Amino acid sequence: MIYSRKNIENPSDRVTLEQAEARELFHNWEHSQNRDLIRARLERAERIYGRGARDRIRAYMAQMKEGTIE
């Protein structure tokens, strides 16, 4: 049997994890306004959750700012 290193995951889990990351970053941004921290965490999320994670997390953060999601 051939095993692959490619991360095959449940996309719904990724959505939940990215929303949690966005929630944490949004609250950190509200309290500290530390751009370097947010930028570094978004880069880290890109490595963990895959290509496009930065943009998806920023979109979730924008929705939180608008109040459409918690």
C-alpha positions, 0 to 999 in steps of 0.5 A, a space after each residue: 500500500 502506498 501512503 501519501 504525505 499529502 494532507 487529506 482532510 475534511 474541508 468542514 474541519 478546516 472551515 471550523 479551524 480557520 474560523 477559530 483562528 480568525 476569531 482569535 486574531 480578530 480579538 487580538 487585533 481589537 485589543 493590541 492593534 499589533 500588525 506584526 503579530 497578525 501578519 505573522 499568524 496569518 503566514 503561519 496559518 497559510 503553512 498550516 491550513 494550505 494555500 489561500 488560508 490567509 485570504 479566507 481568514 481575513 474574510 472571516 475577520 471582515 465578517 466579524 467586524 461587520 457582525 455577520 458572524 461571531 
